[in-house]
Amino acid sequence: MKIESIISSVHRLPPASPWEDATNKVQALEFVVVEVTTDTGITGTGFSYSVDIGGTAIRTLIDDYLVNLATGMDPLAYEQLWSRLSNQSRRLGLGVNSMAIAAIDVAVWDIIGKHRNSPLHKLLGGARDSIPAYISEINLSASDRVEDLQARARDYLKRGYRAVKIKIGRPELEEDLERLAKIREVLPSDVRLMVDLNQKWSAAQAIQAVGRLETFNLAWIEEPLLYHDVQGHADLKRSTKTPIALGESLYNKYQFLNYLRAGAVDIVQADVAFVGGITEWLKVAHMAGSFGKPIAPHYMMELSLPLLCAVPNGYMLEDVVGGSLTELGLLENPIVTRDGVGRALSVPGHGIVFNKGALDACRATSEEVRRSFSGGSK
């Protein structure tokens, strides 16, 4: 089997509900979609994404460079293909190159699943057929009242979720503590509560704050510090009983290894798009398992679902409010969690089928992005 063609496109649209955290107000999500066709007639769909910035750069890297490298290669030899793409693009550093490779790699695994007539989660290990999901909020706007937060939390309970993550990182810690106290009034004691800082705090701020957070019995504190501060996270870990979760801002297995060796992370949150696709994600997941750590991927709910069901240390699926492909209206067949559980599809490959009309409606060009992009970093 050989790859005959790769066709890519980029699509830009706002989240289905507003996204705002301690460090960003998100203008748009960008999805880079590829169709990889083989000489046997099997076509695989792959995709990657960016938040606000980089989608057209990812597509350009694919079209101008990676397509030439991948065409003619055997998709069943996925390690050889992944290594060729990685070795040729590593001079770019980390980030855009791995996000571009991911789109092709996801399509390759879709092809392998279809070729072997196997659902992705069983092809990759088949540890289970379902995984608990948590609802993930991205709402830290100044206008969001604690009463609104409580109302949403009650709705999540009605929908069957037994774990809820909220954003904190307001200018004053007292505001965060009030949000946590109010949501804890609503959530039963057996419902897990997590918080996400989006790298808001300095190491000194975090060490001061975590003691006051421990009273809320948090399931984890996510990205409290800048992503590259391994030592700061290790110091913070030693000062709190609350688990530390991170990984959405890391781009290869070596970065994760640094955190694991330093004892600086409890829950590994590798994002399949950011680390370069399924091939590299599996290595991160198994490495985390060898350190006795669970994996709870960042975002990409529809693709993270079969990956979590594949590996023995799969922990929880993130269902981001306003960010699923189903909520965005991009899928032919909706993929949703029910009663707080995600269930892997039984069709060959990953089973994610984009609605071509919906993709066409939000297709983006470099010219359009230049006219509209303003950014939302705080």
N, C-alpha and C positions, 0 to 999 in steps of 0.2 A: 504494500500500500504506500502511496506517495501523495503528498500535498500538491494539488494542482493550482489552487488559487486562494487568495485571502482578500476579502473585501471588507473595508472598515467604514464606520460612520460615527459621528459624535452628535450627542443629543443633550440639550440644555433646558432645564425647566425648574421652577421653584419647588421646594418641598410642599407636600400636600397640606401641611400646617406649618406655621412659622417656626423657624429654628433660631434660637439665640441661647448662647451659653456665656460663661464668664469671660471668654476671650474672643468670641466671634458672633456676628449676626449674619446668618447664611443667606445669600442672595439666590443661589441656584445650585442644583446638583447637576453634574455632567456625567453622562454615561458613554463610554466608548464601546461600541458593539462590533464584533467581527464575525464573519461567516467564512469558515475554512472548509473548502471542498477537496475531496480526495479523488484519485483516479478510479476508485471503486464505486463512486456515486454517493458515498456517505458524506454528509455535511454536518459539521459541528458548530454550535453557536458559543461564542465566548464574549466576555465583557469585563470591563474594568470601570472605575469611576474616579471622579475627583470632586472635592467640595469647593465650589466657587471658581477654582483656578486650575488650569493645566490640561483640560480636556483636549483642546486642539493641539497642544504640544505632544500629548500621548499619541493621538492619531497620526500626526506627522511623522513621529519616530517609527511607528508601525509601517506606514505606507512607504516612506523613503528608504528605510533601512532593513527592518525586520522581515518584511515580506520577501525580499530577495534571499535572505538567509534561510527562511523556513521552507520556501518553495522547493519541491523535489525531495524533501526529507520524509522519512517514514514516521507518521504520528504515533505508531505503536512503540517506537524507540524514544519515549518521551524524555528520558534522562539525557540522551544525546542531543535532542532538539533543544531542551531547556538550557543545557550547558553552552551550546553554540550561541544562542541568543544572549545569554548572560555574559559570556566571555567577551563577546564583541561589543557589548554596550556598557561594560563596567567602568569604562573611563569617564562616563557621565556622572559617576558618583552613585548616590542612592536616591531613589524616589521615582522620577519619571520613567527610568528604564525598567524597573521592576513592575511598575503599574502597566506599562506597555506589554511586557512579556506575559503578564497575568492574563490579558485578554486572549492571547493566542493559546496559552497553556490550558485555560478553561475550555476552550473549543476542542483542543486535543483530547482532553479527558472525556468530553461529550462524545467524540468520535469513538474512543476506545470502548466506552460503555455501549454504544449502539453496535459496534462491531462484535462485541462479546455478548450482546443481548442481556446486559446486566444493569440494574439501577446503580447509580454512582455510589451510594452508601455501602452496597454489598460488594461492589468492585474494589473498594478501598479498605475493606475489612469487616463491615457488617456487624459492628459491636452491638447494635440495637436498631430498632425500627422507629423509635420516637425519642424526644428529648424535651425536658421542661423548658419553657420560655419565660422570659421576663419582659415586662413593658419598660421601655426606655424613653424618658421624657427629654425633650430639648426645648425647655421653656423657662428662661430666666430673665424675661423682659422686665423692665422697671414697672410696667403696668400690671404684671401678674400678681394678684392678691393671694394671700394664703388661703382664703376661702375658696378661691377658684381651684387651687391645688387640691384642697380637700375634696371638692366635688369630683374632680377627675379621678382621684384615688378611689373614691367609692365606686365609680364606674368601672375601673380596672378590676376591682374585686367582683363585681357583678359579671364581668366577662371571664372570670375564672383564673386570673393571674394570681400567683402566690409569691411573686417577687416583683418589686418596683424599684426603678432607679430614677433619681431626680438630680437636677443640676444644682450645685451650690457654687459659691465664689462671689457673693455680693461684696461690695466695698467694705462693709462692716460684718465681722463674724457674728455679731448678735442677730443680724438679719437671717443668716444661715441657720443659726440655732433655733430661731422662731419657726422657720419653715419646717425644720426637722421635728420639732415638738408638735406642731400642728398636724403634720401628716401621720405621726406616730399615734395621735389620738384616734385616727380613722382606721389605721391598719391593725388587724389582730396581731398578737404577739408571734404567731407562727408564720406570718408573712414577712419574707425577707425584704429589707430596705437597703439600698446601695446609694452612694453619692458619687458624682463625677465633677472634678474640678477643672478639667481641660487645661492642665498645666498652669493653673492660676497662681499658686503659692510659691514663695521662696522656701528653701529648706528650713530657715529659722521660723518663718510663719507657720509652716506645717507642723513642726515639732511643738510649737506653742499651742496650736489649735487641736491636735488630735486627742489630747487628753480630755477636752471638753466634748468631743464627739463620741467618746466611748460609752457614754450613758445611753446612747440610742441603739446600742447593740447592732451596729451596721454589718452587713454581710461583706462589704468591701468599700474601700476608698479608692476611686479610680483617678489615675493621672494627676496626683496632687502637685507634682513638680515638673519642670522642663524635662522632656523625654530623654535627653542625653545625660542627665545627672544620675549616673548609676550610684555613686557614693552617697549622694543625698538621699536617695530612696533606701539604700541600705541602712543609713543612720536613722531614718524615719521608721523603718521596719523594726529596729531594735527598741524604739521608744513607744510603740503602741501594740496592743493586742489585736487591733482591727486589721484584717487582711488588706494587702495592697494589690490592686489590679492595674495592669498596664499592658501596652503592646500595640495599640493602634497607630502609633507614630514610629514604629520600628519597621525596617525594611528587609532584613535578612536574618538567617538563623544565628549568625555570629553575634549580632546585637542582643538577641534573646539569651544566648549563652552567657554573655557578660553579666546580665541581670541574674540569671539562675546561679551562676558561680558565686556571685556576691551576696546571695541570700536576700535579694532586694525586691522580689516579686512573689506573690502567693497565687494569683490567678493570671494566667497568660491569655492575652487578648489579641492574638495574631489576626490580622485582617487579610483574607485570601487575596484581595486585589493588590494590597500594598506590598506583600512579601514576594510577589512574582507568580502567583497562581497556586494551583492545587499541589503541584510537585514540591514546591518549597514549603507550603503550609503543612503538609504531612510531616516533613522533617522537623519543623518547629513543634508540632503537636507531640510527636513521639519523643523528642528531646525533653519537652516539659514533663512528659510522663516518666521519663527515667529519673527526673529529679523529684518525683512524687507530686507534681503540680497539675491541677486541672486546667483545661483550656475552655475559654468562653469567648469566641471570636467577636470582633468588632463588626457591626453592621452587616451588610450583604446577607440578609436573613434567608432569602430563598436558596442561596448557595451554601451558606454556613450550616443550614439544616442537614443536608446529607453528609457533610464533613463531620459534624458532631456525632451523627449516628454511626459513622465509620470507625471512630477511634475509641479505645476503652476509657480514656480520661476526659471525654466530652462532659461538660458541666452544665451550661445553660445557653440557650439561644436568645440573642438580642432582637427584640421586635421594636424597632424605633418608630415612635409616633410620627406619622407624616412622611416616612422615608422608605417604606417597602415598595417594591416594584408594583405590587397590586394596588396599594393606595395611590400611587402615581399614575395608575391607569395604563401601564406599559405592557401588561401581559395578556396573552390570548386566553390563558386559563389561570385564574387566581390561585395563588399559593398563600395560605393563611394559617395562623395558629388557631386552635380551638380549645377552649377551657384551659388556657395556659400551657398548652402542649403543642409542639411541632411534630408532625408525622412525615417521615420520608416518603417520597413518591416511589411507585413501583414500576415506572416506565424505564426503558433503557436510556442510559446517559443521565444528565442532570434534570431533564424534564422541563427546563425553563424555556418557554416559547414566547417570544416577543410579538406584540401586535404591531404589524408593519405600518398600519395607518397611524397608530399612536406615536410610533417612532418618527414617522415622516412629519408629524405635526410639530415636533420639537427639535427637528434637525437643526444643527448649529453650523455656522461657517465662521471662519476667522474674522471676516469683515463684520459680521453681526456682533461677535464678542467684543471687538475693538470699540464698537459704538456704544455698547451697553454696560460693560464691566466697570464697576466702581469699587468693589471689595467691601468686606465687612469686618475686618480685624479691628479689635478694640485696642 
